[in-house]
Amino acid sequence: MSDSHDSFTVALPSLDMPIRPPHTRQTLILLVGLPGSGKSTFANSLVAAWPHTYTRINQDDLGSRQVCEDTVQHVLSTSSACPVIDRCNFDHRQRKTWIELARHFSVPVDALVMMADERTCRDRIMARTDHPTNVGGVGGVEVLERFVESYKPPRWMGRYNAASEGIQRLGRVWPVEGEWTPDQLIKVMHGLRWTEDANLSGRGRQNILQGRHHPSAQGMREYSSSSTSVQSGVSWAQMAGKRPNEL
């Protein structure tokens, strides 16, 4: 008769268990930053770490802003993935399109502002070779300078603050050396702070994240009445000679 211990094995946890994604409920991720600030690197890292959770939306890859809008609508209506809007989104009018799409599908918006300064962006652009956006070298720096003039990222307070735009959480992304690791990405997401418009009780915030409540549309109504219409976007490759407000 064999020893009963011979047939007993202990299952040890795998050291390669996947890290849980920072978003467990569908959310629109809105990246905001100058050319060369690291938006695409950050977005690609999110998708690489959690391909079933995040979908990158990039105008230079898709060809036009209308195609980007159609793709976001498709993602929000047919899946549980979080669209990551990989564009400059340099002022409230550029961000409005994506925020209104999220509102239509009752999906919260997390905005992440890339904190690379102008000098860092310039150095990165000068070092680029065969970049998908064709924004490199001296010509790329000229594009950067035009965007610096019109750059108005969302803020926690003041005019055009994140809450009045319809953004539920706002965070910052500081530059890192090399590729983003999952741990670094999670740290960024954990740094998201609720905006004034979402300054609710714990239950109220949980309702937003679970899709049972969406903040007031008052801010968006104000923008709708005061803002001029924004033309269809162009890719970086088409940017030469255009000012940012012509996007």
N, C-alpha and C positions, 0 to 999 in steps of 0.2 A: 504494500500500500504506500503510495507516494505521500510525501509531506504536503499538507494543505498549502504551505507557503510557496510551493513550487509553481502553483497556478495563479498566484496573485501578483499583479504588477501595479505599480504606481505611475499614474500619468502626470508627468511634470509639465508645467506651463511652457509654451514655446517662447524662446527669447526673441523670435521674429514676429510676434503678434503685432498686427497693424495698429497704429496710433489712431484713436478716434478723431474724426474731423471736428474742427471747432464749431461748425454750424450743423445742428441737428434738425433744423427746420428751414424750409426754403426761404432764402433772403436774397435780395439783389445787392451785389457788392459793387459799389461805385468808386473806382479809382480816380484820384484827382492829382495832377502833377504836371510839371513842365516836361518838354521833350528831354530825354536823357535822364529822367529822375528815377527810372527803374520800374516803371509800371508793368511792362511786358515780362520782365524777369520775375517779378513778384507773382503776376497772374499765372505764368507758366509753371512756377513752382507749386502753386496751389493745386493746379490741375494734375501735375505729376505726382503729388503726394496723395491726393484724393480724387482720382479721375471720375468716380461716380457721384461725387458731391458738387464739383465745380465745373463750369463750362466757360471758357474764355471767349469773349466777344470783342473782336478787334477789327476796326474798319479797314486797315491796310490789307488784312487777310481776306476780308469778305467783299471789299470793293466799293461799298457805299454805305452811308448811314442808314438808308432805307432798308438795305439788306440786314444791317445790324439790328434795326428795330424789329423786323420780321422774325429774325432768329431769336431775339429775346422773347417775343410773344410766343413763339413755338416752344421754347424751353419752359416758360412759365405755365403754359397750358397743357403740356403733354408729359411733363416729368416733374421730379421733385428736386432737380439740380438747382444750384445757385448760379445764376449768370454773373460773370465778373466783367464789368464794363471797362475794357482796357483802352481808354481814350484820355485826352488831357482834361476834358470837362472843366475848362478853365474859368467859367463863370456860371451864375445861377441859370442863365438862359440855356446854356449847353447841358446842364445837369437836369433841367426841367423835363426833357423828353423821357429820360429813364425813370425819374421819380414818378411821373404820371403813369407810365406803364406798370410800375410796381403797385401803385395805388389801385389801378384797374383790376389787378389780380389779387388785391388784399395781401400783398407781400411787403414786409418791412424792408427798409433801406439802411444799409451800413455804408457810410462813406469813409474812405481811407485816404488821407492826404499824404503824398510822398514828400518827405522833408529834405531831400537833397537840395542844396542851395544852387544858385545860378552858376557859380564857378565849377562845382562838381559836375553839373549837367554839361557845361561847356567842354570840360576836359573829356568827358565820356564821348560826346559828339565828335570831337576832333580825332579821337582814337578809333572811331567806327570804320569798318571796312565791310562792304556788301551787306549793310543793314537792311532789313526788309522795308523800312520806311523811306529809304534813300535820303534820310536826314543825317548827313555826315559832313565832316570837313568844314570849310569856311561857309559854304552855303547853308549847312545845317545850323551853324551858330547864328546866322542871320535870321533863320526861322525862330530859333530860341529867343532872340532879342525881341522879335515882334510879339511873341507870346508873353514875355515878361511884362510888357507894357499893359496887357489886358488881363493878367492873371489875378483872379479873385477867388481864392479857395473858400470853402464854407468854414464858418467859425462858430464857437459856442455862444458868442455874444455879439451885439452890434447889428448893423444893417446887413441884410442878406445872411443872417445866421442860419445855422443848419436846421434848427427847428422850424423856422418860417418857410424854408424850402420844402419841408416834408421829409427830412432825414431823421430817422429814429436814433441812430447811434453814430458817433463820430470818433475817429481814431487817427493816429499818426504812424507813419512808417519811416523809420530812420534807416539810412543806408547801411548795408552790411557788406563785408568783403566776401566775394565769391557767391556761390549759390545759397539759396535759402534752405534751411533744414526744417522738417516738420515741427520740431520744438520751437524754432524761432517764429514760424508762422503762427503757431498757437499762442505764443506770447503776444504777438501783435494783436490778434483777435481778442485776447483777454484784456487788452488795453482799451478796447472800445468803451466809450462813455455815453450814457443816455443823454440826449439833448433835452432842452427845456420843455419842448412840446411833449416829450415822453417822460416827463418828471412825475411818474405815477407811483402808486404803491407797488409792492412786490407782486401782488396779484395782477395789477394792471399791466405791468411789464411782461409778466408771463403770458397774459392774454395776447399781447402783441406778437410775441415770439411763436405762439401756437396758432396764430391766425384768427383769434376770436374778437379782435378789436383792431381798428386802424385809427391813428390820430386824426384830429380835425383837418379838414381840407382848406381852412381859412387862408393859410399862407399861400397855397397854390392858387386860390381864387384871386388873391391880391396880385400875384405875378401875372395871371392870365389877363387881368384888366390893365396892367401897366406896361407889360413887355411887348415889344414888337415881335412879329413872327421871325423865326430863325430859319434860314435857308438850309437846304439839304447839305449835309457835311461832305467834305472832300477828304481824300487820303493825304498823308504827308507827301506822297509823290506828286500830288497835284497842288501842293501848297505854295510853290514858288510864286512870289509876287502878290499873294493875298495876305490881308491882315486877318488876325484871329477872329474879329467880329464879322467877317464875311463867310465864316464856316457854316 
